[in-house]
């Protein structure tokens, strides 16, 4: 089987601008696989910050994606939601549909242990949610919701919706998904989660998980907590400061504010868990067809540079936007 000499990848080459670039593609060596991309997913929260060059300089090293090329702010090839078919590699993986934490690119070569075969019940078009599901799992682990707790998730984007979806499956946990966009009620209903707008949000909550990406969402979440309540912050704000009302009930009610970030496993799980086990779990949780509601659109790879400014712009209401790659001739 012949291997293409070049691949095409999406690069962010300056603030709020991306383009497709051709680059050399090496033949896979022993222990490597050649993957032909079928789909990639846009993780809009983090990728919006990268596209708009809002990654703080202090986080340049920590926020690198596993197969990122280039450096922040630009030029950079960034992304981590690729689904493809193994065209060449070990016999155990040949022709398998796999997930890889790879940027938006039509063909790529990676170590064989960097790809995970999809479970039979998980279609390729839904597997682009794997990285978001992995983030949601980590958020639920960090929140540690207990039987009978009252819990709110602020922000009905992909990660927030997935967190609410997972928490709602814990017996006795009363979950509310909160968003300023009332149209997200239909999404919540599809996922089997109760929904409300901020003015309807319940108070005296045991736990609030914030995933809106906006400071006002974080402030709302803090105001919903009851005594000894805990807030799990899943948003990454990038550059800029966030003002919080710490002069009110924060001290008197002994509230807790804790960060959750998918780049690290919770310390309590480290003796038995690693990143591959967590990613395998994320894939296994994508069998539910209702999760297709989180895919809000699809575009051809060739159109990605033209639509990127709108997808990553401040007024975007996209959830997970899926990129479709052309069929290969090899």
C-alpha positions as CSV (number, residue, x, y, z in Angstrom):
1,X,0.0,0.0,0.0
2,X,1.4,3.4,-1.0
3,X,1.7,6.1,1.6
4,X,1.0,9.8,0.6
5,X,4.1,12.0,0.6
6,X,2.3,15.0,2.2
7,X,-0.6,15.7,4.6
8,X,-2.8,18.7,4.9
9,X,-3.3,20.4,8.3
10,X,-5.1,23.3,9.8
11,X,-2.7,25.9,11.2
12,X,-3.4,29.1,13.1
13,X,-1.0,31.5,11.6
14,X,-2.0,34.8,13.2
15,X,-4.6,36.0,15.6
16,X,-8.1,34.9,14.5
17,X,-6.8,33.5,11.2
18,X,-6.2,29.9,10.1
19,X,-5.2,28.2,6.9
20,X,-4.6,24.8,5.4
21,X,-0.9,23.9,4.9
22,X,0.7,21.0,3.2
23,X,3.5,19.3,5.1
24,X,5.7,16.2,4.6
25,X,4.4,12.9,5.8
26,X,6.9,10.2,6.8
27,X,6.2,6.5,6.3
28,X,5.3,4.7,9.5
29,X,8.1,2.8,11.1
30,X,7.8,-0.3,13.3
31,X,5.5,0.4,16.2
32,X,3.8,3.3,14.4
33,X,0.5,3.7,12.5
34,X,-0.6,5.7,9.6
35,X,-4.1,7.1,10.2
36,X,-6.5,8.5,7.5
37,X,-8.7,11.0,9.3
38,X,-12.5,10.6,9.0
39,X,-13.6,13.3,11.4
40,X,-12.2,15.7,13.9
41,X,-14.1,17.7,16.5
42,X,-13.6,21.3,17.6
43,X,-13.3,21.7,21.3
44,X,-14.6,25.3,21.2
45,X,-13.6,26.5,24.6
46,X,-9.9,25.9,24.6
47,X,-9.5,26.1,20.8
48,X,-11.2,29.5,20.8
49,X,-8.6,30.8,23.2
50,X,-5.8,29.4,21.0
51,X,-7.4,30.7,17.8
52,X,-7.7,34.2,19.3
53,X,-4.2,34.1,20.8
54,X,-5.5,34.4,24.4
55,X,-3.2,31.7,25.9
56,X,-1.2,33.4,28.8
57,X,2.5,33.2,28.3
58,X,2.8,31.5,31.7
59,X,0.8,28.5,30.3
60,X,2.5,28.0,27.0
61,X,4.2,24.8,28.1
62,X,1.4,23.4,30.3
63,X,-1.3,23.9,27.6
64,X,0.5,22.1,24.8
65,X,-1.7,19.5,23.1
66,X,-0.2,16.0,22.9
67,X,0.7,16.3,19.1
68,X,0.8,20.0,18.8
69,X,3.3,21.5,16.3
70,X,4.6,25.0,16.6
71,X,4.4,27.3,19.7
72,X,1.9,29.7,21.1
73,X,0.8,32.2,20.2
74,X,1.3,31.4,16.5
75,X,2.0,29.7,14.1
76,X,0.6,26.6,15.8
77,X,-1.2,23.4,14.8
78,X,-3.6,22.6,17.6
79,X,-6.4,20.2,18.4
80,X,-7.1,16.9,20.1
81,X,-10.3,15.3,18.8
82,X,-9.4,13.1,15.7
83,X,-11.1,10.0,14.5
84,X,-9.7,8.0,11.7
85,X,-8.9,4.6,10.1
86,X,-5.6,2.9,10.4
87,X,-4.2,2.5,6.9
88,X,-0.9,1.0,7.8
89,X,0.6,-0.4,11.0
90,X,0.5,-3.5,13.2
91,X,-1.9,-6.1,12.0
92,X,-3.9,-5.8,15.3
93,X,-4.8,-2.2,14.3
94,X,-4.9,-2.4,10.5
95,X,-8.3,-1.1,9.2
96,X,-9.5,-0.3,12.7
97,X,-11.4,2.9,13.4
98,X,-9.5,4.7,16.1
99,X,-9.5,7.9,18.3
100,X,-6.3,10.0,18.7
101,X,-5.5,13.2,20.5
102,X,-4.3,14.7,17.2
103,X,-4.8,18.2,15.6
104,X,-7.0,18.8,12.5
105,X,-5.1,16.9,9.8
106,X,-6.1,14.5,7.0
107,X,-3.3,11.9,7.4
108,X,-0.8,11.5,10.2
109,X,1.7,9.0,11.7
110,X,1.8,8.4,15.4
111,X,3.0,5.7,17.8
112,X,0.6,2.7,17.8
113,X,-0.1,3.2,21.5
114,X,-1.3,6.7,20.8
115,X,-4.5,5.5,19.2
116,X,-7.5,3.7,20.8
117,X,-9.9,1.5,18.7
118,X,-13.5,2.5,19.0
119,X,-15.9,0.2,20.7
120,X,-18.3,-1.5,18.3
121,X,-21.2,0.5,19.7
122,X,-19.6,3.9,19.2
123,X,-19.8,5.3,15.7
124,X,-17.0,7.3,14.2
125,X,-19.2,10.4,13.9
126,X,-19.9,10.5,17.6
127,X,-16.4,9.6,18.8
128,X,-15.2,13.2,18.2
129,X,-16.8,13.8,21.6
130,X,-14.2,11.6,23.3
131,X,-11.9,14.3,24.6
132,X,-14.8,16.4,25.9
133,X,-16.2,13.3,27.7
134,X,-12.7,12.7,29.2
135,X,-12.8,16.3,30.5
136,X,-16.3,15.8,31.9
137,X,-15.2,12.6,33.7
138,X,-12.4,14.5,35.4
139,X,-14.8,17.2,36.4
140,X,-17.2,14.7,38.0
141,X,-14.3,13.0,39.8
142,X,-13.2,16.4,41.2
143,X,-16.7,17.3,42.2
144,X,-17.3,13.9,43.8
145,X,-21.2,14.2,43.9
146,X,-22.7,12.1,46.7
147,X,-26.0,10.3,47.0
148,X,-28.8,12.8,47.6
149,X,-26.9,16.0,46.9
150,X,-28.3,19.0,45.1
151,X,-26.0,20.0,42.3
152,X,-26.0,22.7,39.5
153,X,-23.9,22.8,36.4
154,X,-23.5,26.4,35.1
155,X,-22.9,26.5,31.3
156,X,-24.6,24.2,28.8
157,X,-21.8,23.9,26.4
158,X,-20.5,20.5,25.4
159,X,-18.5,19.9,28.6
160,X,-21.1,21.3,30.9
161,X,-23.8,19.3,29.3
162,X,-21.7,16.1,29.5
163,X,-21.0,16.8,33.2
164,X,-24.7,17.2,33.9
165,X,-25.5,14.1,31.8
166,X,-23.1,12.0,33.9
167,X,-24.2,13.4,37.3
168,X,-27.9,12.8,36.5
169,X,-27.1,9.1,36.3
170,X,-26.0,9.0,39.9
171,X,-29.0,7.8,42.1
172,X,-30.6,10.5,44.2
173,X,-28.5,13.4,42.8
174,X,-30.7,16.4,41.9
175,X,-29.1,18.0,38.9
176,X,-29.9,21.3,37.2
177,X,-28.2,22.5,34.0
178,X,-28.2,26.3,33.9
179,X,-27.6,28.5,30.8
180,X,-28.5,32.1,29.7
181,X,-29.6,30.7,26.4
182,X,-33.2,29.3,26.9
183,X,-32.8,27.3,23.6
184,X,-30.4,25.0,25.5
185,X,-33.5,23.5,27.3
186,X,-34.1,21.3,24.3
187,X,-30.5,19.9,24.6
188,X,-31.0,19.3,28.3
189,X,-34.2,17.5,27.7
190,X,-32.5,15.3,25.0
191,X,-29.9,14.3,27.6
192,X,-32.5,13.7,30.4
193,X,-31.4,16.6,32.5
194,X,-33.5,19.3,34.2
195,X,-32.8,22.8,32.9
196,X,-33.3,26.4,34.0
197,X,-32.1,29.9,33.2
198,X,-30.0,31.9,35.8
199,X,-33.1,33.7,37.2
200,X,-34.7,30.4,37.9
201,X,-31.6,28.7,39.5
202,X,-32.1,27.0,42.9
203,X,-30.0,28.1,45.9
204,X,-28.6,26.3,48.9
205,X,-26.8,23.9,46.6
206,X,-24.3,21.3,47.9
207,X,-22.1,21.6,44.8
208,X,-21.9,23.8,41.7
209,X,-19.8,22.9,38.7
210,X,-19.0,25.9,36.5
211,X,-18.3,25.4,32.8
212,X,-19.7,28.5,31.1
213,X,-16.3,30.2,30.3
214,X,-17.7,33.5,31.5
215,X,-16.9,35.3,34.8
216,X,-20.5,36.1,35.4
217,X,-21.3,32.4,35.3
218,X,-18.7,31.8,38.0
219,X,-20.1,34.5,40.2
220,X,-23.6,33.1,39.7
221,X,-22.4,29.7,40.8
222,X,-20.9,31.0,44.0
223,X,-24.2,32.6,44.8
224,X,-26.1,29.3,44.5
225,X,-24.0,27.5,47.2
226,X,-25.3,26.7,50.7
227,X,-23.2,26.5,53.8
228,X,-19.9,24.5,53.3
229,X,-20.8,24.2,49.6
230,X,-18.1,23.6,47.0
231,X,-17.7,25.1,43.5
232,X,-15.7,23.2,40.9
233,X,-14.2,25.5,38.3
234,X,-13.9,23.8,34.9
235,X,-13.6,26.9,32.7
236,X,-10.3,28.3,31.5
237,X,-10.3,32.0,31.1
238,X,-7.0,32.5,29.4
239,X,-5.6,36.0,29.5
240,X,-7.3,38.5,31.8
241,X,-8.4,38.7,35.5
242,X,-11.7,37.6,37.0
243,X,-13.3,39.5,39.9
244,X,-15.1,37.4,42.5
245,X,-17.4,38.4,45.4
246,X,-15.2,37.0,48.2
247,X,-16.4,39.7,50.6
248,X,-19.9,38.1,50.9
249,X,-20.8,34.6,52.0
250,X,-17.5,33.1,50.8
251,X,-15.9,33.2,54.3
252,X,-18.9,33.1,56.5
253,X,-20.3,30.0,54.8
254,X,-16.9,28.4,54.4
255,X,-17.3,27.9,50.7
256,X,-14.7,26.0,48.6
257,X,-13.5,26.9,45.2
258,X,-11.5,24.2,43.4
259,X,-10.1,24.0,39.9
260,X,-10.6,21.0,37.7
261,X,-8.3,20.5,34.7
262,X,-8.1,17.5,32.4
263,X,-4.3,17.7,32.2
264,X,-3.9,16.0,35.6
265,X,-5.7,13.0,37.2
266,X,-7.1,13.6,40.7
267,X,-4.4,12.6,43.2
268,X,-6.6,10.1,44.9
269,X,-6.9,8.0,41.6
270,X,-3.2,8.1,40.6
271,X,-2.3,4.7,42.2
272,X,-4.6,2.8,39.8
273,X,-5.6,5.2,37.0
274,X,-3.6,6.6,34.1
275,X,-4.5,8.7,31.0
276,X,-5.1,5.7,28.7
277,X,-7.5,4.1,31.2
278,X,-9.4,7.4,31.5
279,X,-9.6,7.8,27.7
280,X,-10.8,4.3,27.4
281,X,-13.6,5.0,29.9
282,X,-14.5,8.1,27.9
283,X,-14.9,6.1,24.7
284,X,-17.0,3.5,26.5
285,X,-19.5,6.2,27.7
286,X,-20.3,7.3,24.1
287,X,-22.7,4.5,23.3
288,X,-25.8,6.6,24.0
289,X,-27.3,8.0,20.7
290,X,-28.7,10.9,22.7
291,X,-25.2,12.3,22.8
292,X,-25.5,13.1,19.0
293,X,-27.4,16.2,20.2
294,X,-24.1,17.7,21.2
295,X,-22.9,17.8,17.5
296,X,-24.3,21.2,16.4
297,X,-22.9,21.2,12.8
298,X,-20.5,19.7,10.3
299,X,-18.3,21.1,7.6
300,X,-15.9,19.9,5.0
301,X,-12.2,20.1,6.0
302,X,-11.6,22.4,3.0
303,X,-14.0,24.9,4.4
304,X,-12.5,25.0,7.9
305,X,-10.4,28.2,7.4
306,X,-13.4,30.1,6.1
307,X,-15.8,29.1,9.0
308,X,-13.2,29.3,11.8
309,X,-13.6,33.0,12.6
310,X,-17.3,32.5,13.1
311,X,-17.0,29.3,15.1
312,X,-14.4,30.8,17.4
313,X,-16.0,34.2,17.6
314,X,-17.6,35.7,20.7
315,X,-21.1,35.4,19.4
316,X,-20.8,31.7,18.5
317,X,-23.5,29.3,19.9
318,X,-21.9,26.2,18.4
319,X,-21.6,23.1,20.5
320,X,-19.2,20.5,19.0
321,X,-18.7,21.3,15.4
322,X,-17.5,18.3,13.4
323,X,-15.0,18.5,10.5
324,X,-15.4,15.9,7.7
325,X,-12.4,14.7,5.7
326,X,-12.5,13.6,2.1
327,X,-12.2,9.9,1.2
328,X,-8.6,8.9,0.4
329,X,-7.5,7.1,-2.7
330,X,-5.2,4.7,-0.9
